[in-house]
Amino acid sequence: MSTRIILIGPPGAGKGTQAARLSEKLEIPAISTGDIFRANVAGETELGKQAKRYMDAGEYVPDEVTNSMVKDRLAQADAAEGFLLDGYPRTAAQVEELDSMLKAAGDSLDHVVELTADTDEVVERLLARAQLQGRSDDTEEVIRHRLDVYAEQTQPLTDLYADRGLLRKVDGLGEVEEITERILQAIGR
């Protein structure tokens, strides 16, 4: 059974951990835009060179470059029977592009899983992580701003996917195994 999932959630909600677990349990690749960017830059692909110019300048990589990288990655053999996308789409234009990619391949999305988490709890997690990793620039103020920006940018996407009946909200707080089970239950697996 093919499974095509988008995993979204605020920074610190445990997306990376859950993406890895779900990838293993569902036998589909977990695809993060960060990994795609790094692979293309390291491989010095044409898209990687384009992305690197923006990244080196501290700018967002434009949608057309990001979309092309995602399209290339989804066309790889391991994604034929499904995938879990983390970090894409981030904009309404990227949603349209993903829809086009999937339609062209005769596919469609199955689920959009939103990991939800209490803001104060996420701030505590991220402050602890910043301390462990020596990120002195990750102050509470900076973290709260990132969470506000995330909420503002993500709301239109979650609304869109909710209207399509694809959105599954899952509590992202608790034991890792519990959260994985909640997600699997939410997607009927």
MODELLER restraints for C-alpha pairs under 7 A, 6 or more apart:
rsr = mdl.restraints
at = mdl.atoms
rsr.add(forms.Gaussian(group=physical.xy_distance, feature=features.Distance(at['CA:2:A'], at['CA:81:A']), mean=4.74, stdev=0.5))
rsr.add(forms.Gaussian(group=physical.xy_distance, feature=features.Distance(at['CA:2:A'], at['CA:82:A']), mean=5.05, stdev=0.5))
rsr.add(forms.Gaussian(group=physical.xy_distance, feature=features.Distance(at['CA:3:A'], at['CA:81:A']), mean=6.83, stdev=0.5))
rsr.add(forms.Gaussian(group=physical.xy_distance, feature=features.Distance(at['CA:3:A'], at['CA:82:A']), mean=4.62, stdev=0.5))
rsr.add(forms.Gaussian(group=physical.xy_distance, feature=features.Distance(at['CA:3:A'], at['CA:83:A']), mean=6.45, stdev=0.5))
rsr.add(forms.Gaussian(group=physical.xy_distance, feature=features.Distance(at['CA:3:A'], at['CA:110:A']), mean=6.21, stdev=0.5))
rsr.add(forms.Gaussian(group=physical.xy_distance, feature=features.Distance(at['CA:4:A'], at['CA:82:A']), mean=4.78, stdev=0.5))
rsr.add(forms.Gaussian(group=physical.xy_distance, feature=features.Distance(at['CA:4:A'], at['CA:83:A']), mean=5.02, stdev=0.5))
rsr.add(forms.Gaussian(group=physical.xy_distance, feature=features.Distance(at['CA:4:A'], at['CA:84:A']), mean=6.04, stdev=0.5))
rsr.add(forms.Gaussian(group=physical.xy_distance, feature=features.Distance(at['CA:4:A'], at['CA:109:A']), mean=5.11, stdev=0.5))
rsr.add(forms.Gaussian(group=physical.xy_distance, feature=features.Distance(at['CA:4:A'], at['CA:110:A']), mean=5.22, stdev=0.5))
rsr.add(forms.Gaussian(group=physical.xy_distance, feature=features.Distance(at['CA:4:A'], at['CA:111:A']), mean=6.70, stdev=0.5))
rsr.add(forms.Gaussian(group=physical.xy_distance, feature=features.Distance(at['CA:5:A'], at['CA:83:A']), mean=6.24, stdev=0.5))
rsr.add(forms.Gaussian(group=physical.xy_distance, feature=features.Distance(at['CA:5:A'], at['CA:84:A']), mean=4.69, stdev=0.5))
rsr.add(forms.Gaussian(group=physical.xy_distance, feature=features.Distance(at['CA:5:A'], at['CA:85:A']), mean=6.21, stdev=0.5))
rsr.add(forms.Gaussian(group=physical.xy_distance, feature=features.Distance(at['CA:5:A'], at['CA:109:A']), mean=6.26, stdev=0.5))
rsr.add(forms.Gaussian(group=physical.xy_distance, feature=features.Distance(at['CA:5:A'], at['CA:110:A']), mean=5.94, stdev=0.5))
rsr.add(forms.Gaussian(group=physical.xy_distance, feature=features.Distance(at['CA:5:A'], at['CA:111:A']), mean=4.92, stdev=0.5))
rsr.add(forms.Gaussian(group=physical.xy_distance, feature=features.Distance(at['CA:5:A'], at['CA:112:A']), mean=5.62, stdev=0.5))
rsr.add(forms.Gaussian(group=physical.xy_distance, feature=features.Distance(at['CA:6:A'], at['CA:84:A']), mean=5.61, stdev=0.5))
rsr.add(forms.Gaussian(group=physical.xy_distance, feature=features.Distance(at['CA:6:A'], at['CA:85:A']), mean=4.66, stdev=0.5))
rsr.add(forms.Gaussian(group=physical.xy_distance, feature=features.Distance(at['CA:6:A'], at['CA:86:A']), mean=6.21, stdev=0.5))
rsr.add(forms.Gaussian(group=physical.xy_distance, feature=features.Distance(at['CA:6:A'], at['CA:111:A']), mean=6.53, stdev=0.5))
rsr.add(forms.Gaussian(group=physical.xy_distance, feature=features.Distance(at['CA:6:A'], at['CA:112:A']), mean=4.69, stdev=0.5))
rsr.add(forms.Gaussian(group=physical.xy_distance, feature=features.Distance(at['CA:6:A'], at['CA:113:A']), mean=6.18, stdev=0.5))
rsr.add(forms.Gaussian(group=physical.xy_distance, feature=features.Distance(at['CA:7:A'], at['CA:84:A']), mean=6.77, stdev=0.5))
rsr.add(forms.Gaussian(group=physical.xy_distance, feature=features.Distance(at['CA:7:A'], at['CA:85:A']), mean=6.01, stdev=0.5))
rsr.add(forms.Gaussian(group=physical.xy_distance, feature=features.Distance(at['CA:7:A'], at['CA:86:A']), mean=5.24, stdev=0.5))
rsr.add(forms.Gaussian(group=physical.xy_distance, feature=features.Distance(at['CA:7:A'], at['CA:112:A']), mean=6.01, stdev=0.5))
rsr.add(forms.Gaussian(group=physical.xy_distance, feature=features.Distance(at['CA:7:A'], at['CA:113:A']), mean=4.94, stdev=0.5))
rsr.add(forms.Gaussian(group=physical.xy_distance, feature=features.Distance(at['CA:7:A'], at['CA:114:A']), mean=6.03, stdev=0.5))
rsr.add(forms.Gaussian(group=physical.xy_distance, feature=features.Distance(at['CA:8:A'], at['CA:86:A']), mean=6.48, stdev=0.5))
rsr.add(forms.Gaussian(group=physical.xy_distance, feature=features.Distance(at['CA:8:A'], at['CA:87:A']), mean=6.97, stdev=0.5))
rsr.add(forms.Gaussian(group=physical.xy_distance, feature=features.Distance(at['CA:8:A'], at['CA:113:A']), mean=6.18, stdev=0.5))
rsr.add(forms.Gaussian(group=physical.xy_distance, feature=features.Distance(at['CA:8:A'], at['CA:114:A']), mean=4.78, stdev=0.5))
rsr.add(forms.Gaussian(group=physical.xy_distance, feature=features.Distance(at['CA:8:A'], at['CA:115:A']), mean=6.24, stdev=0.5))
rsr.add(forms.Gaussian(group=physical.xy_distance, feature=features.Distance(at['CA:9:A'], at['CA:15:A']), mean=6.70, stdev=0.5))
rsr.add(forms.Gaussian(group=physical.xy_distance, feature=features.Distance(at['CA:9:A'], at['CA:114:A']), mean=5.31, stdev=0.5))
rsr.add(forms.Gaussian(group=physical.xy_distance, feature=features.Distance(at['CA:9:A'], at['CA:115:A']), mean=4.74, stdev=0.5))
rsr.add(forms.Gaussian(group=physical.xy_distance, feature=features.Distance(at['CA:9:A'], at['CA:116:A']), mean=6.18, stdev=0.5))
rsr.add(forms.Gaussian(group=physical.xy_distance, feature=features.Distance(at['CA:10:A'], at['CA:147:A']), mean=6.39, stdev=0.5))
rsr.add(forms.Gaussian(group=physical.xy_distance, feature=features.Distance(at['CA:10:A'], at['CA:150:A']), mean=6.33, stdev=0.5))
rsr.add(forms.Gaussian(group=physical.xy_distance, feature=features.Distance(at['CA:11:A'], at['CA:147:A']), mean=6.93, stdev=0.5))
rsr.add(forms.Gaussian(group=physical.xy_distance, feature=features.Distance(at['CA:12:A'], at['CA:122:A']), mean=5.55, stdev=0.5))
rsr.add(forms.Gaussian(group=physical.xy_distance, feature=features.Distance(at['CA:12:A'], at['CA:125:A']), mean=6.41, stdev=0.5))
rsr.add(forms.Gaussian(group=physical.xy_distance, feature=features.Distance(at['CA:12:A'], at['CA:126:A']), mean=5.84, stdev=0.5))
rsr.add(forms.Gaussian(group=physical.xy_distance, feature=features.Distance(at['CA:13:A'], at['CA:115:A']), mean=6.46, stdev=0.5))
rsr.add(forms.Gaussian(group=physical.xy_distance, feature=features.Distance(at['CA:13:A'], at['CA:116:A']), mean=7.00, stdev=0.5))
rsr.add(forms.Gaussian(group=physical.xy_distance, feature=features.Distance(at['CA:13:A'], at['CA:117:A']), mean=6.15, stdev=0.5))
rsr.add(forms.Gaussian(group=physical.xy_distance, feature=features.Distance(at['CA:13:A'], at['CA:122:A']), mean=6.52, stdev=0.5))
rsr.add(forms.Gaussian(group=physical.xy_distance, feature=features.Distance(at['CA:13:A'], at['CA:172:A']), mean=5.86, stdev=0.5))
rsr.add(forms.Gaussian(group=physical.xy_distance, feature=features.Distance(at['CA:14:A'], at['CA:172:A']), mean=6.94, stdev=0.5))
rsr.add(forms.Gaussian(group=physical.xy_distance, feature=features.Distance(at['CA:18:A'], at['CA:180:A']), mean=6.36, stdev=0.5))
rsr.add(forms.Gaussian(group=physical.xy_distance, feature=features.Distance(at['CA:19:A'], at['CA:30:A']), mean=5.80, stdev=0.5))
rsr.add(forms.Gaussian(group=physical.xy_distance, feature=features.Distance(at['CA:20:A'], at['CA:30:A']), mean=6.39, stdev=0.5))
rsr.add(forms.Gaussian(group=physical.xy_distance, feature=features.Distance(at['CA:23:A'], at['CA:29:A']), mean=5.42, stdev=0.5))
rsr.add(forms.Gaussian(group=physical.xy_distance, feature=features.Distance(at['CA:23:A'], at['CA:30:A']), mean=5.37, stdev=0.5))
rsr.add(forms.Gaussian(group=physical.xy_distance, feature=features.Distance(at['CA:23:A'], at['CA:84:A']), mean=6.99, stdev=0.5))
rsr.add(forms.Gaussian(group=physical.xy_distance, feature=features.Distance(at['CA:28:A'], at['CA:79:A']), mean=6.75, stdev=0.5))
rsr.add(forms.Gaussian(group=physical.xy_distance, feature=features.Distance(at['CA:28:A'], at['CA:82:A']), mean=5.61, stdev=0.5))
rsr.add(forms.Gaussian(group=physical.xy_distance, feature=features.Distance(at['CA:28:A'], at['CA:83:A']), mean=4.99, stdev=0.5))
rsr.add(forms.Gaussian(group=physical.xy_distance, feature=features.Distance(at['CA:28:A'], at['CA:84:A']), mean=6.84, stdev=0.5))
rsr.add(forms.Gaussian(group=physical.xy_distance, feature=features.Distance(at['CA:29:A'], at['CA:78:A']), mean=6.75, stdev=0.5))
rsr.add(forms.Gaussian(group=physical.xy_distance, feature=features.Distance(at['CA:29:A'], at['CA:79:A']), mean=6.35, stdev=0.5))
rsr.add(forms.Gaussian(group=physical.xy_distance, feature=features.Distance(at['CA:29:A'], at['CA:83:A']), mean=5.09, stdev=0.5))
rsr.add(forms.Gaussian(group=physical.xy_distance, feature=features.Distance(at['CA:29:A'], at['CA:84:A']), mean=6.22, stdev=0.5))
rsr.add(forms.Gaussian(group=physical.xy_distance, feature=features.Distance(at['CA:30:A'], at['CA:83:A']), mean=6.05, stdev=0.5))
rsr.add(forms.Gaussian(group=physical.xy_distance, feature=features.Distance(at['CA:30:A'], at['CA:84:A']), mean=4.71, stdev=0.5))
rsr.add(forms.Gaussian(group=physical.xy_distance, feature=features.Distance(at['CA:30:A'], at['CA:85:A']), mean=6.15, stdev=0.5))
rsr.add(forms.Gaussian(group=physical.xy_distance, feature=features.Distance(at['CA:31:A'], at['CA:83:A']), mean=6.97, stdev=0.5))
rsr.add(forms.Gaussian(group=physical.xy_distance, feature=features.Distance(at['CA:31:A'], at['CA:84:A']), mean=5.91, stdev=0.5))
rsr.add(forms.Gaussian(group=physical.xy_distance, feature=features.Distance(at['CA:31:A'], at['CA:85:A']), mean=4.95, stdev=0.5))
rsr.add(forms.Gaussian(group=physical.xy_distance, feature=features.Distance(at['CA:31:A'], at['CA:86:A']), mean=6.01, stdev=0.5))
rsr.add(forms.Gaussian(group=physical.xy_distance, feature=features.Distance(at['CA:32:A'], at['CA:85:A']), mean=5.93, stdev=0.5))
rsr.add(forms.Gaussian(group=physical.xy_distance, feature=features.Distance(at['CA:32:A'], at['CA:86:A']), mean=4.59, stdev=0.5))
rsr.add(forms.Gaussian(group=physical.xy_distance, feature=features.Distance(at['CA:32:A'], at['CA:87:A']), mean=5.71, stdev=0.5))
rsr.add(forms.Gaussian(group=physical.xy_distance, feature=features.Distance(at['CA:33:A'], at['CA:86:A']), mean=6.74, stdev=0.5))
rsr.add(forms.Gaussian(group=physical.xy_distance, feature=features.Distance(at['CA:33:A'], at['CA:87:A']), mean=5.55, stdev=0.5))
rsr.add(forms.Gaussian(group=physical.xy_distance, feature=features.Distance(at['CA:33:A'], at['CA:88:A']), mean=6.40, stdev=0.5))
rsr.add(forms.Gaussian(group=physical.xy_distance, feature=features.Distance(at['CA:36:A'], at['CA:69:A']), mean=6.82, stdev=0.5))
rsr.add(forms.Gaussian(group=physical.xy_distance, feature=features.Distance(at['CA:37:A'], at['CA:48:A']), mean=6.64, stdev=0.5))
rsr.add(forms.Gaussian(group=physical.xy_distance, feature=features.Distance(at['CA:40:A'], at['CA:47:A']), mean=6.61, stdev=0.5))
rsr.add(forms.Gaussian(group=physical.xy_distance, feature=features.Distance(at['CA:40:A'], at['CA:48:A']), mean=4.27, stdev=0.5))
rsr.add(forms.Gaussian(group=physical.xy_distance, feature=features.Distance(at['CA:41:A'], at['CA:48:A']), mean=4.07, stdev=0.5))
rsr.add(forms.Gaussian(group=physical.xy_distance, feature=features.Distance(at['CA:41:A'], at['CA:49:A']), mean=6.13, stdev=0.5))
rsr.add(forms.Gaussian(group=physical.xy_distance, feature=features.Distance(at['CA:41:A'], at['CA:52:A']), mean=6.35, stdev=0.5))
rsr.add(forms.Gaussian(group=physical.xy_distance, feature=features.Distance(at['CA:47:A'], at['CA:65:A']), mean=6.40, stdev=0.5))
rsr.add(forms.Gaussian(group=physical.xy_distance, feature=features.Distance(at['CA:47:A'], at['CA:69:A']), mean=6.85, stdev=0.5))
rsr.add(forms.Gaussian(group=physical.xy_distance, feature=features.Distance(at['CA:51:A'], at['CA:61:A']), mean=5.69, stdev=0.5))
rsr.add(forms.Gaussian(group=physical.xy_distance, feature=features.Distance(at['CA:51:A'], at['CA:65:A']), mean=6.80, stdev=0.5))
rsr.add(forms.Gaussian(group=physical.xy_distance, feature=features.Distance(at['CA:54:A'], at['CA:60:A']), mean=6.34, stdev=0.5))
rsr.add(forms.Gaussian(group=physical.xy_distance, feature=features.Distance(at['CA:54:A'], at['CA:61:A']), mean=5.61, stdev=0.5))
rsr.add(forms.Gaussian(group=physical.xy_distance, feature=features.Distance(at['CA:55:A'], at['CA:61:A']), mean=6.69, stdev=0.5))
rsr.add(forms.Gaussian(group=physical.xy_distance, feature=features.Distance(at['CA:63:A'], at['CA:94:A']), mean=6.85, stdev=0.5))
rsr.add(forms.Gaussian(group=physical.xy_distance, feature=features.Distance(at['CA:67:A'], at['CA:94:A']), mean=6.98, stdev=0.5))
rsr.add(forms.Gaussian(group=physical.xy_distance, feature=features.Distance(at['CA:71:A'], at['CA:101:A']), mean=6.75, stdev=0.5))
rsr.add(forms.Gaussian(group=physical.xy_distance, feature=features.Distance(at['CA:89:A'], at['CA:95:A']), mean=5.53, stdev=0.5))
rsr.add(forms.Gaussian(group=physical.xy_distance, feature=features.Distance(at['CA:90:A'], at['CA:154:A']), mean=6.96, stdev=0.5))
rsr.add(forms.Gaussian(group=physical.xy_distance, feature=features.Distance(at['CA:92:A'], at['CA:157:A']), mean=6.49, stdev=0.5))
rsr.add(forms.Gaussian(group=physical.xy_distance, feature=features.Distance(at['CA:102:A'], at['CA:108:A']), mean=5.44, stdev=0.5))
rsr.add(forms.Gaussian(group=physical.xy_distance, feature=features.Distance(at['CA:110:A'], at['CA:166:A']), mean=6.75, stdev=0.5))
rsr.add(forms.Gaussian(group=physical.xy_distance, feature=features.Distance(at['CA:111:A'], at['CA:166:A']), mean=4.95, stdev=0.5))
rsr.add(forms.Gaussian(group=physical.xy_distance, feature=features.Distance(at['CA:111:A'], at['CA:167:A']), mean=6.26, stdev=0.5))
rsr.add(forms.Gaussian(group=physical.xy_distance, feature=features.Distance(at['CA:111:A'], at['CA:168:A']), mean=6.99, stdev=0.5))
rsr.add(forms.Gaussian(group=physical.xy_distance, feature=features.Distance(at['CA:111:A'], at['CA:187:A']), mean=6.75, stdev=0.5))
rsr.add(forms.Gaussian(group=physical.xy_distance, feature=features.Distance(at['CA:112:A'], at['CA:166:A']), mean=5.55, stdev=0.5))
rsr.add(forms.Gaussian(group=physical.xy_distance, feature=features.Distance(at['CA:112:A'], at['CA:167:A']), mean=4.75, stdev=0.5))
rsr.add(forms.Gaussian(group=physical.xy_distance, feature=features.Distance(at['CA:112:A'], at['CA:168:A']), mean=6.01, stdev=0.5))
rsr.add(forms.Gaussian(group=physical.xy_distance, feature=features.Distance(at['CA:113:A'], at['CA:167:A']), mean=5.94, stdev=0.5))
rsr.add(forms.Gaussian(group=physical.xy_distance, feature=features.Distance(at['CA:113:A'], at['CA:168:A']), mean=4.78, stdev=0.5))
rsr.add(forms.Gaussian(group=physical.xy_distance, feature=features.Distance(at['CA:113:A'], at['CA:169:A']), mean=5.91, stdev=0.5))
rsr.add(forms.Gaussian(group=physical.xy_distance, feature=features.Distance(at['CA:113:A'], at['CA:170:A']), mean=6.89, stdev=0.5))
rsr.add(forms.Gaussian(group=physical.xy_distance, feature=features.Distance(at['CA:114:A'], at['CA:168:A']), mean=6.11, stdev=0.5))
rsr.add(forms.Gaussian(group=physical.xy_distance, feature=features.Distance(at['CA:114:A'], at['CA:169:A']), mean=4.80, stdev=0.5))
rsr.add(forms.Gaussian(group=physical.xy_distance, feature=features.Distance(at['CA:114:A'], at['CA:170:A']), mean=6.03, stdev=0.5))
rsr.add(forms.Gaussian(group=physical.xy_distance, feature=features.Distance(at['CA:115:A'], at['CA:169:A']), mean=6.14, stdev=0.5))
rsr.add(forms.Gaussian(group=physical.xy_distance, feature=features.Distance(at['CA:115:A'], at['CA:170:A']), mean=5.02, stdev=0.5))
rsr.add(forms.Gaussian(group=physical.xy_distance, feature=features.Distance(at['CA:115:A'], at['CA:171:A']), mean=5.76, stdev=0.5))
rsr.add(forms.Gaussian(group=physical.xy_distance, feature=features.Distance(at['CA:115:A'], at['CA:172:A']), mean=4.86, stdev=0.5))
rsr.add(forms.Gaussian(group=physical.xy_distance, feature=features.Distance(at['CA:116:A'], at['CA:169:A']), mean=6.65, stdev=0.5))
rsr.add(forms.Gaussian(group=physical.xy_distance, feature=features.Distance(at['CA:116:A'], at['CA:170:A']), mean=5.96, stdev=0.5))
rsr.add(forms.Gaussian(group=physical.xy_distance, feature=features.Distance(at['CA:116:A'], at['CA:171:A']), mean=4.98, stdev=0.5))
rsr.add(forms.Gaussian(group=physical.xy_distance, feature=features.Distance(at['CA:116:A'], at['CA:172:A']), mean=5.19, stdev=0.5))
rsr.add(forms.Gaussian(group=physical.xy_distance, feature=features.Distance(at['CA:117:A'], at['CA:171:A']), mean=6.24, stdev=0.5))
rsr.add(forms.Gaussian(group=physical.xy_distance, feature=features.Distance(at['CA:117:A'], at['CA:172:A']), mean=5.40, stdev=0.5))
rsr.add(forms.Gaussian(group=physical.xy_distance, feature=features.Distance(at['CA:117:A'], at['CA:173:A']), mean=6.01, stdev=0.5))
rsr.add(forms.Gaussian(group=physical.xy_distance, feature=features.Distance(at['CA:123:A'], at['CA:140:A']), mean=6.73, stdev=0.5))
rsr.add(forms.Gaussian(group=physical.xy_distance, feature=features.Distance(at['CA:123:A'], at['CA:143:A']), mean=6.48, stdev=0.5))
rsr.add(forms.Gaussian(group=physical.xy_distance, feature=features.Distance(at['CA:123:A'], at['CA:144:A']), mean=6.87, stdev=0.5))
rsr.add(forms.Gaussian(group=physical.xy_distance, feature=features.Distance(at['CA:127:A'], at['CA:138:A']), mean=6.87, stdev=0.5))
rsr.add(forms.Gaussian(group=physical.xy_distance, feature=features.Distance(at['CA:127:A'], at['CA:139:A']), mean=6.94, stdev=0.5))
rsr.add(forms.Gaussian(group=physical.xy_distance, feature=features.Distance(at['CA:127:A'], at['CA:140:A']), mean=6.79, stdev=0.5))
rsr.add(forms.Gaussian(group=physical.xy_distance, feature=features.Distance(at['CA:130:A'], at['CA:136:A']), mean=6.80, stdev=0.5))
rsr.add(forms.Gaussian(group=physical.xy_distance, feature=features.Distance(at['CA:130:A'], at['CA:138:A']), mean=5.96, stdev=0.5))
rsr.add(forms.Gaussian(group=physical.xy_distance, feature=features.Distance(at['CA:158:A'], at['CA:167:A']), mean=6.87, stdev=0.5))
rsr.add(forms.Gaussian(group=physical.xy_distance, feature=features.Distance(at['CA:161:A'], at['CA:167:A']), mean=5.40, stdev=0.5))
rsr.add(forms.Gaussian(group=physical.xy_distance, feature=features.Distance(at['CA:168:A'], at['CA:186:A']), mean=6.26, stdev=0.5))
rsr.add(forms.Gaussian(group=physical.xy_distance, feature=features.Distance(at['CA:170:A'], at['CA:182:A']), mean=6.61, stdev=0.5))
rsr.add(forms.Gaussian(group=physical.xy_distance, feature=features.Distance(at['CA:170:A'], at['CA:183:A']), mean=6.31, stdev=0.5))
rsr.add(forms.Gaussian(group=physical.xy_distance, feature=features.Distance(at['CA:172:A'], at['CA:179:A']), mean=6.06, stdev=0.5))
